[in-house]
Amino acid sequence: MELQNWSISMLVLCFVYKALGEDILETRASIAAFKGHRVTLPCKFTTTSTGEWMFIRWTRTYNDSVINLANIQNNVFSANWAPGAPEDFRDHVELHKSIKDGEYSLDLIIDGFRCSDIGLYTCDVFTMTSSSNIVSESNLEMKANPGQPSITTNTIEVKENDTFRIECNSNVGIPASTISWWYTLPDASHIYQKVTEGIVQELTSTEDCSNTAAMSTLTLTMSAELDGAVFVCSPTLDVGEDGKPQNADEVKIILYGKETTTQSTAAPTTIKATITTEVSSANNASLQFSAILLSCLVTIFNLYFTRAT
């Protein structure tokens, strides 16, 4: 039993020693960065062999072709661009070389990450003693945050029992997020609940690789319960204490053709005015005197006319 345990211990020690004695090539398998940012693709080769010739290089796969970018040799103290390195890559990329105590590094530092920089990069090492080169790959990708969502209208009027759709457009970032929906009813004290059914999202075209555009469609059937409800869409899951998303747009649903109570308007009051003409007693006496005088004149005229004939 003791001999078996000793044998296992020796095997473990030999494995560790072999691992420590192997050459190690380190890169980052996947790198995601924002457009315009500074990005470093590191490549470090560690070896226990000293004084051995070695050659480290970066290549890139582009349109199914491998392009040499840069290289370094341990007996040359400068990092060099390969003759085939594209000018539109070299104009914003720096080469950083480091050689120290068995560690050899050649880093690509991209100053202002572009869409054209996206792709698969390979760092490999050749040595005099290795039967084949050591290879390690880095996949460089773009990342982006979601944008501000947009619903094309603020209110929608719908007849009861009609089926209708609400569309929400937004940049959803890279990797693409899901546009989610929430709602609150008029009597719910503005507490928002998440919608779990009737949602379809599709990715739409975008001008460049720096973001992903999407449209989310919510399908609903109108009911009296939804009258006055507010629906909210958002490409993020950040919500406030009331459950409402922070980065969102909203639309209010109104029941079309419902009976509304309006304040009655009283008919205008017609004011009838009676105009009464009053004749004073003095005026009345004057009229009576005039009538008597006229009667006397008529009588005198008649008498005069009779005598004349």
C-alpha positions as CSV (number, residue, x, y, z in Angstrom):
1,M,0.0,0.0,0.0
2,E,2.8,2.4,0.9
3,L,4.6,1.5,-2.4
4,Q,1.4,2.3,-4.4
5,N,1.0,5.7,-2.7
6,W,4.7,6.5,-3.4
7,S,4.3,5.7,-7.0
8,I,1.2,7.9,-7.4
9,S,3.1,10.8,-5.7
10,M,6.0,10.4,-8.1
11,L,3.7,10.5,-11.1
12,V,2.1,13.7,-9.9
13,L,5.5,15.3,-9.3
14,C,6.7,14.3,-12.8
15,F,3.6,15.8,-14.4
16,V,4.0,19.1,-12.5
17,Y,7.7,19.3,-13.5
18,K,6.9,18.6,-17.1
19,A,4.2,21.2,-17.1
20,L,6.5,23.7,-15.6
21,G,9.2,22.8,-18.1
22,E,7.0,23.3,-21.2
23,D,6.9,26.5,-23.3
24,I,3.7,28.5,-22.7
25,L,2.0,30.8,-25.1
26,E,-0.7,33.1,-23.6
27,T,-3.3,35.3,-25.4
28,R,-6.9,36.3,-24.6
29,A,-9.3,33.9,-26.3
30,S,-12.0,36.5,-26.7
31,I,-11.9,40.3,-26.4
32,A,-14.9,42.6,-26.7
33,A,-14.6,46.4,-26.8
34,F,-16.6,49.5,-27.5
35,K,-16.1,51.3,-30.8
36,G,-13.5,54.0,-30.6
37,H,-11.9,52.6,-27.5
38,R,-8.3,51.5,-26.9
39,V,-7.9,47.7,-27.2
40,T,-4.8,45.6,-26.4
41,L,-4.3,42.1,-27.9
42,P,-1.6,40.6,-25.7
43,C,0.7,37.7,-26.7
44,K,3.2,36.4,-24.2
45,F,5.6,33.4,-24.7
46,T,7.3,31.9,-21.7
47,T,10.1,29.4,-22.1
48,T,12.7,27.7,-19.9
49,S,15.1,27.5,-22.8
50,T,17.6,30.3,-22.9
51,G,19.6,31.5,-25.9
52,E,17.4,29.6,-28.3
53,W,16.3,31.3,-31.5
54,M,12.6,32.0,-31.7
55,F,10.2,33.9,-33.9
56,I,6.8,35.4,-32.7
57,R,4.3,36.8,-35.1
58,W,0.7,38.0,-35.3
59,T,-1.5,37.0,-38.2
60,R,-5.2,37.8,-39.0
61,T,-7.8,35.8,-40.9
62,Y,-9.5,38.2,-43.3
63,N,-11.9,37.0,-46.1
64,D,-10.7,33.4,-45.7
65,S,-7.1,34.6,-46.1
66,V,-4.3,34.8,-43.5
67,I,-2.5,38.1,-43.4
68,N,0.8,38.6,-41.7
69,L,0.7,41.6,-39.4
70,A,3.8,41.8,-37.2
71,N,6.7,39.8,-35.8
72,I,9.6,39.8,-33.4
73,Q,12.8,37.7,-33.0
74,N,14.6,37.2,-29.7
75,N,17.9,38.3,-31.3
76,V,16.3,41.5,-32.8
77,F,15.3,44.2,-30.4
78,S,12.6,45.8,-32.6
79,A,9.1,44.7,-33.5
80,N,8.4,44.8,-37.2
81,W,5.4,45.2,-39.4
82,A,5.1,42.5,-42.0
83,P,5.2,43.7,-45.6
84,G,1.6,42.6,-46.1
85,A,0.1,44.4,-43.1
86,P,-2.8,46.6,-44.4
87,E,-2.1,50.4,-44.1
88,D,-5.6,51.0,-42.7
89,F,-4.7,48.7,-39.8
90,R,-1.2,50.0,-39.2
91,D,-2.3,53.7,-39.1
92,H,-4.0,53.2,-35.7
93,V,-2.2,50.2,-34.2
94,E,0.9,50.3,-32.1
95,L,3.4,47.4,-31.6
96,H,4.7,46.8,-28.1
97,K,7.6,44.5,-27.5
98,S,9.0,43.2,-24.2
99,I,11.8,40.7,-23.6
100,K,12.7,39.8,-20.0
101,D,13.8,36.7,-18.1
102,G,12.5,34.1,-20.5
103,E,9.3,36.0,-21.3
104,Y,8.8,37.4,-24.8
105,S,5.8,39.6,-25.5
106,L,4.4,41.2,-28.7
107,D,1.2,43.2,-28.1
108,L,-1.1,44.8,-30.7
109,I,-2.5,48.0,-29.2
110,I,-5.4,49.4,-31.2
111,D,-6.0,53.1,-30.6
112,G,-9.6,53.7,-31.7
113,F,-11.3,50.4,-32.3
114,R,-13.0,50.3,-35.7
115,C,-15.5,47.9,-37.3
116,S,-12.8,46.9,-39.7
117,D,-10.7,45.6,-36.8
118,I,-13.2,42.9,-35.9
119,G,-12.0,39.4,-36.6
120,L,-9.9,36.4,-35.6
121,Y,-6.2,37.1,-34.7
122,T,-3.6,34.4,-34.2
123,C,-0.3,34.6,-32.3
124,D,2.2,31.8,-33.0
125,V,5.7,31.0,-32.0
126,F,8.5,29.2,-34.0
127,T,11.6,27.8,-32.2
128,M,14.6,25.9,-33.4
129,T,13.8,22.8,-31.3
130,S,10.0,22.6,-31.7
131,S,8.7,20.3,-34.4
132,S,5.8,22.6,-35.0
133,N,4.7,26.1,-34.1
134,I,2.7,26.9,-31.0
135,V,-0.5,28.7,-31.8
136,S,-3.0,30.7,-29.7
137,E,-6.0,32.6,-31.1
138,S,-7.8,35.8,-30.1
139,N,-11.3,36.7,-31.3
140,L,-11.9,40.5,-31.3
141,E,-15.5,41.6,-31.2
142,M,-17.4,44.8,-30.9
143,K,-19.7,45.4,-27.9
144,A,-22.3,48.2,-27.4
145,N,-24.8,49.3,-24.8
146,P,-28.5,49.5,-25.7
147,G,-29.9,52.8,-26.8
148,Q,-33.1,54.8,-26.1
149,P,-36.3,53.0,-27.2
150,S,-39.0,54.7,-29.2
151,I,-42.8,54.2,-29.6
152,T,-44.1,56.2,-32.5
153,T,-47.2,57.5,-30.7
154,N,-48.1,58.7,-27.2
155,T,-51.7,57.4,-27.2
156,I,-53.7,54.7,-29.0
157,E,-57.5,54.6,-29.2
158,V,-59.0,51.1,-29.8
159,K,-62.5,49.8,-29.9
160,E,-63.4,47.1,-27.4
161,N,-62.5,43.5,-28.4
162,D,-60.3,44.7,-31.3
163,T,-56.8,43.2,-31.6
164,F,-54.1,45.8,-32.0
165,R,-50.2,46.0,-32.0
166,I,-47.7,48.3,-30.4
167,E,-44.3,48.6,-31.9
168,C,-41.1,49.6,-30.1
169,N,-37.8,50.3,-31.9
170,S,-34.4,50.5,-30.2
171,N,-30.7,49.8,-30.5
172,V,-30.4,46.7,-28.4
173,G,-26.6,46.7,-28.0
174,I,-24.0,44.0,-28.7
175,P,-24.5,41.3,-27.8
176,A,-28.2,41.9,-28.5
177,S,-30.5,42.3,-25.6
178,T,-34.3,41.6,-25.5
179,I,-36.8,44.4,-25.6
180,S,-39.2,43.8,-22.7
181,W,-42.6,45.2,-21.9
182,W,-44.3,46.4,-18.7
183,Y,-47.7,47.9,-18.0
184,T,-49.7,49.6,-15.2
185,L,-53.5,49.9,-14.9
186,P,-55.2,53.1,-13.8
187,D,-56.1,51.7,-10.4
188,A,-52.7,50.1,-9.8
189,S,-51.1,53.1,-8.1
190,H,-48.5,53.3,-10.9
191,I,-47.0,49.9,-10.0
192,Y,-45.7,48.2,-13.1
193,Q,-45.9,44.5,-14.0
194,K,-44.0,42.7,-16.7
195,V,-45.8,41.5,-19.8
196,T,-45.0,37.8,-20.5
197,E,-47.1,37.0,-23.6
198,G,-47.8,38.4,-27.1
199,I,-44.3,39.7,-27.7
200,V,-42.3,39.2,-31.0
201,Q,-38.8,40.7,-31.6
202,E,-36.9,40.9,-34.8
203,L,-33.5,42.4,-35.6
204,T,-33.5,45.1,-38.2
205,S,-30.7,46.6,-40.3
206,T,-28.1,49.0,-38.8
207,E,-25.8,51.4,-40.5
208,D,-22.6,49.9,-39.1
209,C,-21.3,47.2,-36.8
210,S,-21.3,49.4,-33.7
211,N,-24.8,48.4,-32.6
212,T,-27.8,46.2,-33.3
213,A,-31.3,47.6,-34.1
214,A,-34.4,45.7,-33.3
215,M,-38.2,46.1,-33.3
216,S,-40.4,44.5,-30.7
217,T,-44.2,44.1,-31.4
218,L,-46.7,43.6,-28.6
219,T,-50.1,42.2,-29.6
220,L,-53.1,42.9,-27.3
221,T,-56.9,42.7,-27.4
222,M,-58.8,45.7,-26.1
223,S,-61.0,45.5,-23.1
224,A,-62.6,47.9,-20.6
225,E,-59.9,46.9,-18.1
226,L,-57.2,48.2,-20.4
227,D,-58.8,51.7,-20.7
228,G,-56.2,54.1,-19.4
229,A,-53.4,51.5,-19.1
230,V,-49.8,52.6,-19.8
231,F,-47.5,50.2,-21.6
232,V,-43.7,50.7,-21.4
233,C,-40.9,49.1,-23.5
234,S,-37.2,48.9,-22.7
235,P,-34.1,47.1,-24.0
236,T,-32.7,47.0,-20.4
237,L,-33.8,45.3,-17.2
238,D,-32.9,48.2,-14.9
239,V,-36.1,49.2,-13.0
240,G,-37.0,51.6,-10.3
241,E,-38.8,50.9,-7.0
242,D,-42.2,51.1,-8.8
243,G,-41.0,48.4,-11.3
244,K,-40.8,50.9,-14.2
245,P,-37.8,50.6,-16.4
246,Q,-35.3,53.5,-16.3
247,N,-34.5,53.5,-20.0
248,A,-37.9,53.3,-21.6
249,D,-40.7,54.8,-23.7
250,E,-44.4,54.5,-23.1
251,V,-47.8,54.7,-24.7
252,K,-51.3,55.1,-23.1
253,I,-54.2,52.9,-24.3
254,I,-57.7,54.5,-24.5
255,L,-61.0,52.8,-25.1
256,Y,-62.5,54.3,-28.3
257,G,-66.2,55.3,-28.3
258,K,-66.8,55.0,-24.6
259,E,-69.6,57.1,-23.0
260,T,-68.2,60.1,-21.4
261,T,-69.8,62.3,-18.7
262,T,-69.7,65.9,-19.7
263,Q,-70.8,68.9,-17.7
264,S,-74.3,70.1,-19.0
265,T,-74.5,73.6,-20.3
266,A,-77.6,75.6,-19.3
267,A,-79.6,77.1,-22.1
268,P,-79.3,80.9,-22.2
269,T,-82.0,82.7,-20.3
270,T,-84.2,84.9,-22.4
271,I,-85.0,88.1,-20.6
272,K,-88.3,89.6,-21.7
273,A,-88.8,93.2,-20.9
274,T,-92.2,94.9,-20.9
275,I,-92.1,98.5,-21.7
276,T,-94.9,100.5,-20.1
277,T,-95.6,104.1,-21.2
278,E,-97.0,106.2,-18.4
279,V,-98.8,109.5,-19.1
280,S,-98.8,112.1,-16.3
281,S,-102.0,113.7,-15.2
282,A,-100.8,117.1,-16.4
283,N,-100.4,115.8,-19.9
284,N,-103.8,114.2,-19.8
285,A,-105.5,117.5,-18.9
286,S,-103.8,119.3,-21.7
287,L,-105.0,116.7,-24.2
288,Q,-108.6,117.1,-22.9
289,F,-108.4,120.9,-23.3
290,S,-107.2,120.6,-26.8
291,A,-110.1,118.3,-27.7
292,I,-112.7,120.8,-26.3
293,L,-111.1,123.6,-28.2
294,L,-111.1,121.7,-31.4
295,S,-114.8,120.8,-30.9
296,C,-115.7,124.5,-30.4
297,L,-114.0,125.5,-33.6
298,V,-115.9,122.9,-35.6
299,T,-119.2,124.2,-34.2
300,I,-118.4,127.8,-35.1
301,F,-117.4,126.8,-38.6
302,N,-120.7,124.9,-39.2
303,L,-122.8,127.9,-38.0
304,Y,-121.0,130.3,-40.3
305,F,-121.4,128.1,-43.3
306,T,-125.2,127.7,-42.6
307,R,-125.9,131.5,-42.5
308,A,-124.0,132.1,-45.6
309,T,-126.2,129.8,-47.6
